[in-house]
Amino acid sequence: MRVKVIFSLVKNQIIAAKPLEQMFSSASKNGKQNKVLPLLLKIFGLLAISISFIFIIGSSYFGYLYISKSLNIIEKGIALCAFSSTIFLLFISTTFLENVYFRGKDVSLWKLLPISKAEFFLARFIASYCYSLLTNIIVTVPLIVGIFVYVGINSLTIISSFILFFFLPILPVVLSSLLVTIKVYVFKGKSIKIVDFLLNNLPFILCILYLSKSSNEMIELVSSDLIQSQITGYQNYISNIGSLPYFSLMGSMFINGDSLLIFIIISLIVFSLSSLIIAPLYEICLHFVNDANNKTAIRKKSKKVKDTNIKKSSILFSLIKREFYVIIGEKGFVSESFSEAFVPLILIIVWKITGSLDSINNMLDALASNRYFIPGVFLIIQLFAAMVLISSTSVSREGKSFKLNKLLPLRVNTIIKSKVLFHLLFVTVLQVIYLVAFIIFLKIKLNLLLWMIPLFVLNSINISLSGLLIDYRNPRLEWDSATSAMKRNMNAFIGMGFALLVIAPSILILFFFDNFILLAFIISLIILVLLYKSTNKVASRILSLS
């Protein structure tokens, strides 16, 4: 293999992906540079998310290290934490590796160059490893800090920490690469949305559940006296996981320099063998993906021909369908949209697994007689609706096809109405079902739904309009992946904040003024009119730009 060619491919991949630029920039059609405030808000949001993950992961690791230190098995405690970090990185890697290896827009371009498939695979593998190092800052740095606290700071721990940070991601990237490649091989290169959704989201959710539960347990245990049954249970758990050969080396290398050398050698062997094992299968999978893409293109062309014979529907209904097709056209949009839609259900599952649901039920029973209980229930469901990114990324999701809006004889208010109606159909209907289910579950009078549902729908329209206003003002139309258009889109963060502002007046009225529900409706209607006019004005301006 040609080393210079491989590293040139790695360099080009990272430069083309622009991970930092995608994180901190938002493309604008009017050519203006990002302003300081949006950039600061995005940095603040990313820091808040990172700090929350560091707290969850760090509290869990500190707890295990504290217990293992008291049991004099500190190296096994480190091994357990390293095992957890590996699992977390493994599940994170599976969310983006398929796009890096097979689905990226530049993958087909390399065929025009004199590059072997093994060289191309190894280059993508190294690039994926570099991406994992960014996540590793959140995952492994808390562990290194814990090691310094419970083991001490000396030359061995410093060198071992450096090696741990750069070598720990190797195994999860190898395993996730193998997992993604096998998945593509089994399904012959076809992109099956339900499989993609489960592979990209379910393992990550389960990992978060495990870490959240572990974090809560560790905080409680460290802040209280350990009883013998707890000590025995955790000693067995730590010893069993900490005795796994590969991870036991990670733990013992902070105590023994020989283990450090062995760990380095084994990691390099794993890294070297991965190319020899996965590369041949990867070559076959590339052919599968290419064949599947060709068949998909033929089906789409055939569908377009058939569509010409279909009776014309209303313009509004056609635009609503367009919103739907934009989402299902990218598996990343499908994954993100469905995961948002089922957030309440996911939370209930989390509470059930972590054992928090019973405590929450007891707390709700105690609060049932409080005058703030009904507004509180309404607020909780309304907050779930405010966190959905469907409208605040609606314009950005169109990408390059956004130009069609300028060419087609469409009225701006018709486009806006279609996006709001799609939001209501795709998001609000399900959220109303959650609202009704909560009312029934909490044994609240059903007649309250007579004002709750209309006000909820009215606020949902305002949430949709506020998101559209933000996204029309500065749409991110240049993106390489669905993640860039939604999860890493600054408009999504600003849209959530703006959504909270537009629903705040009606919620505050419900909380602090009895029997003023009509006033809440009036205020929300006034906000709706103002938002609609503002959105129409901003959308008209950006659509009029050449």
N, C-alpha and C positions, 0 to 999 in steps of 0.2 A: 504493500500500500504506500501511496505517496503522501507523506506527512504534510508537506507544504500545501497540497491540494485540499486535504482534509481541513486543515486549520483556516484556509482561505474560505472554504464553504461555511465553516462555523462563524467566521467573522461576518460574512455576507448575510447569513441567516439572522444573526443577532441585530445587525444594522438594519436589515429590512423589517424585522419585527418591531423595532423601536419600543422595547418594553417600558422604558422610563418616560418616553414621549407620550405613549398611549396612556400612561398612568396620570400624567400631569398636564396634558394638553387637551384641547377640544377644538376641532376644526371649525372654521367659520367661513361661510360663503361670501361674506362681505369683505373678507381680507383683513379684518382687524385682528390684532394680536389679543391674546387672552389678557383680561384685566387682572389686577392684583387680587381683588376680593374673591372672584371665583377660584383662582389658584390657591389662595389661602384656605378657602372653604374645603377644597378637595384634599389638600394636605392635612387639614384638621380631621376630615372624615377618615382618611386612610390611617392616620395616627390613632384615632379613637378605636377603629376596628382592630388594628395591630395590638394596641395596648390591652384590649379586652381579651384577645387570644393569648397574649403573653401572660395575663393574669390567670386565665383558666389553666393553661399548660404549666406555668411556673408554680402555682399553688399545689397542683397535683404532684409535680416533681419534688418540690421542697418537702411535701408530706412524706413521700416514699423515702427520700434520703434521710429525713429526720428519724423515721421508724427504723430503717436499715442501720443507721448509725448507732441507735440505742441497742440494737440487736447484734452489733459488731459484724454485720454483713454488708458493709457499705458498698463493696464492689458489685454485689448482686443487685443492690438498689440502683446503682448507676446503670447496670445492664438492663434492668427493667425499664428505666426511663428512656434509654437508647432504643429499646424495642418499641416503645410507644411512639417515639419520634419517627422511627422507620415506617411504622404502619401509617402514621399521619401523612408523611411525605409520599408514601405509595398511593394513597387514595387521592391526594392532591394531583399527583402526576397523571393519573388516569383521566382527569378532566380535560387535559389539553394535549396529550401526546398523540392522539389519533390525528388531530389537525396538523401537528408538526410533521408527523411521519408520512401521512397519506392524503389528507384533505386540503393542505395548504395550496394556495393558488400558484405558488412557484414550484411545486413538486414536479409538474409536467415539463417545466423549462429545462431541468437538468438533463433530460434525455437528449437534448440537442448538443450537449457537451460531452467530451471524451472522458467521462467519469464512470468508474465501476459502481455497481449497486452497493458493494461492501463499503466503499469509500463514502458514498452518499449516506448510507445508514449510520456509519460511525460518526460522521459530521453532525447528523441530526441528533444522535445520542449525546454527543458532547454538548451541543446547544441545549438540549433538554436538561442535562446536568447543571449547566449554568443557570437556567431558569429556576431549578430546584434550590440552588444556593440562596436565592432571594427569599424563598419561603423558609429556608433553613435558619435564617436570622431570627425569625419568630419562634421556631421550634427548638433549636439547639442552644441558643444563647442563654435562655433561662436555666437549662440543664447545666451549662458551664458555670454560671454564677452559683448555682446550688453546690456544685462540686467544690468550688473555691471556698464556700462557706463551711461545708461539712468535712472536706478532706484537707483543705489548706492550700496555700499558694506557694509552690516551689517550682523548680525548673522542670520536673517531670510532669506536674499537673498542667503547666503552661504549654509545654510541647504537646502533651496528649490532647489538650483542649483544641489546639490548633489543628491537629490531625483529625480529631473527631468532627470538627466543623466541616472540613473539606472532604473527608472520606465517608462520613455517614450517609450522604445522599446517593452514593454509588449503588448500593443494593436496592433501595426502593425504585430508582430509575430503571435498573435492570429488570426487576420484577414487573413494573408497570409497562415497560416496553414489550416484554414477553406477553403479558396479559392482553394488551391492545392488539398486538400482532396476531395472537391466537384468535381473538374475537373477529378480526377482519378475515382471517383464514376460514373460520367456521361458517361465517355468513357470506363467503365468497365476494367480499368487497362491498356488499350492500349496506346502506345506512338505514337500519331499522330503528325508528324513533323511540319506541318503548324500551328497546335494549340500550340505546344510547342514554336515555334518561336515567334508567336504573344504574347503569355503569358509572355515569358521571355524578349522580347525586346520592344514591342510597348508601354506598360505602362511606362517603364523606359525612353524611348525616349520622350514621351509626358511630363513626369515630368521634364526632362532636358530642354525641350522647354519652359515650364512654368517658371522655375527658371531663365533661360537665359533672357527671355523677362522681367520678374520681376526685375532682376538685372540691366538691361539696363535702365528701367524706373526709378528705385530708384536712380541710379547714376545721371541721368539727373535732377530728381526732387530735390534731396538734394543739387545739385550744382547750382540750380536756385531758383528764388522766386516762391512760390506756388500761383497760382491764385485761385479764389473762386470756380470755377467749378471743378478744380482738388481736392481741399480740400473736397468738398462735396462728390465727387465720391469716394475718398479713405476713407472718414469717414464712408460712408455707407458700403463699402466692408469690412473694418476692423471690424465694429460693427456687421455685419451679421455673419461672420465667428467666430469672437471672442465671440459671444453669445452662441455658441454650448456648451451644458452643460458640457461635459467631459473636453473640452479644456478651457472653461472659468475658471474651477478650476485650471488648470495649470497656467493661467495668474494671477488669484487673489491670489494664494498661496504665491506670492512674496510680496503681500501687507498685507494679512491677514493670521495669523497662523492657524485659524480654517479651512480655505480652504485647507491648507497643509495636515492636519489630514484627512479630508474627501477624498482628492485625494489619499492618501496612502491606505485608507480602500477600496475605489472603485477599485483601481488597483489590490489589492490583491484578491478581489472578482472576478474580470475579469479573473485573472490568475487561480484561483481555479476552476471556472465554465467551463473554456475552456476545461479542461481535461474531465469533465463529459459530455460535449456536443459533442466534436469531437472524443473522444476515441472509442465509439461504431461504428461510421461511419468509423473510421480508421481501425478497425478490419475487416470490410467487404471489404474495399479497398485493404487490404493486400491479401485477397483471390483472388480478381480480378486481381491484379498484378501478383500473382503466376500463375494463370490460363493463363493469356496473355503471360507470359514468356514461359510457357510450349508449348503453341500453336506456338509461334514464333520459338522455337527450333525445333519443328517438321517440320515446313515449310522450315527452313534452311536446315535440313537434306534431305528433299524431293528435294529441289532445287539442292543440291550437286549431288544427284543421277541423276537428269535430265541433269545437266551440263556435265556429263561424256559422254552423247550421242551427245553433241553439237560439231560441227566441230571446230577443233583447229584453233584459229586465230593467228596472228603474235605475237611474244613475246613482241614486243614494245607496240602493241595495248592492249595486256593483262595486261601489267604493268600500262598503263594509266587507264584502267578500275579498277585495284586494288586501285589506288589513289582515284578514285571516290568512291569505296565501303568503303574505310577507313573513308572517310568523312561522308557518309550517315549512317555508322554503329554506330555513336555516335551523339545524338541529339545536344550535345554541339558544336560539330564540324560544324554541319549544321547551327546552329544559328549564330556562330561566322563568318563563311565563307560568309554567305549571307548578314549579317549586314555590313561586310567590302566591299563586292561587290557593295552595294547600298549606300555607303557613299555620293557620289556626289548628288544623288537624295534626300537623307535625308537632306543634307545641303540646297538644294534649297527649300525644304518644310519648314525647319527651318526659312530661310530668308523670305519666303512668310508669315508665321504665325507671325513672329516678326516685319514684316513691313520693313525689311531691303532690300528686293529685288529691290524695286524702286530706293532706294539710290544707290545700287550697279549698276543698269542699267545706271543711270545718270553718275556715275563715269566712267563706261566703255565707254560710248559715248564720254566723255571728253578725255579719253586716247586713243581713236581709232587711232588718227593720230600720236601718239608717236611711235618712232622706236622700243621701247622695248615692245610694245603691243603684237605683234605676239609671240615673245619668252616667254612673260609672260603667255599668254594663254596656250602655250605648257607646260610650267613649272608647272602650276597649275594641269593640268591633269596628268602629270608625277609624281607629288607628291602624288596624290591619289593612283597611282599604287605602289609607293614605300612603302606605309603604310600597304599594304596587307600582312598578315602573312602566306599565303598558303605555300610558299617555305621555309621560315625560321623556320617553325615547321613541315615540311613534314616528316622528319626522326623521330622526337619525337612522332608524331601521330601514327606511327606504333606500338609503345609500345613493348610488349613482342614478337609480331610477327616479329620484326626486325631480329630475329635470322634466320628466313627463308631465308633471303638474303644470308646467309653464306652457307646454305645447298643446295640451288637450283643452277643449273649450269648456272648462269647469269653473263654476263660481266658487270663490274662496269659502263662503259660508257653507256651501254644500260639502266641501271637503272636511271642514271643521265638524259639521254635524255628523258625518259618517264616522269620524274618529271618536267622537263622544258616544255615539250609539254603540260602536264596537266595544268601547270601555264598559258601557252598561251591560251589554250582553255577555261579554267575556269575563268580567270581574264582578260587577255589582250583583248580578243574579245569584252567583255563588255566595257572595258576602251576605246577602239578604237571607239565604238559607241558613247560614251560620247564625245570623241574628235570631231567626225564628227558633232554631235548635237550642240556642242559649236560653231564650225566654222560657221554652218548655222545660228544659233541664233544670233551671233555677226556680221553676214553679211560680213564675211571675204572671200576673193577669194578662191574658191574651189580648184584651181590648186595648192595651197600651201599644200594640203593634199598629193600631189605626193611625197614630202619629209618628211612631218610630220609623216605619218603612218609608213613608213619603219624605220625611226629613233626611233619612239616610240616603235615599236616591238623589235628593236635591244636593246634598253635600258631595255625593259621588260625582255628580255633574261638575260641581265646582272644582273637585280634585282633578278631574280629567282636563278641564279648561286651563287650570293653573299649570299642569304639566305640559300641555300643548303650547301655552304661552312661553314657557321657558325654552322648550325645544325649538320652536319656530324662531325665537330670538337669536339662537346661535346653534343651529343643528350640526351634528357631527356626521357628515356624509361620507367622509373618507375613512374607511375601516377595512382591515384585513380579515377580521373574524367577528362572529356574533358577540363574543364577550366584549370586544372594544365598543360595540354599539350600545350595549346595555350595562353590564356590570362595571366597566371601566369608563363609562360616560359621565362626565361631570354634571350634565343636565339631570341625571337620575338623582344625584345627591341633593342638588338645589331644588329639584321638583318635589322631593319628599318634604323638605323644609317649608317650601311655599304651600304645599298641601295642608300642612299642620296649621299654617297661619289662616288659610281661608275657611277652615272648619272651626277654628278657635272661637269666634264670636257666638255661634249657635250653641256650642258646647258650654261656654261660660254662662250663657243665659240659663241653660238647663240646670246648671250646678247652683247658681246663686239667686235665681229668681223663681219662686214657685208660681205655677199657673201662668207662665209667660211663654208657653209653647208657640203661640201665634207670632210673638215677637221674633222667636228664633227662625220661623219660616220667612218672615218678612226680611230679616237681615240677610239670610242665605239667598233669597231671591234678588236682593239688591247687589250682593256680591256676584251672583250669576250674571246679571246684566253687565256689570262693569268688566268682569272677566271676558265675557263673550265679545264685547266691543273691543277690548284691548287685544285679544287674540286675533280677531278678524283684522285689525289694523296692522299688527306685526306680521301676520301671515301674508297679507296683501302686499306689504312692502318687500318682503323677501322673495315672493313669487314674481314681483315685477322687475327684480334685478336681472340683468342679462347675464 
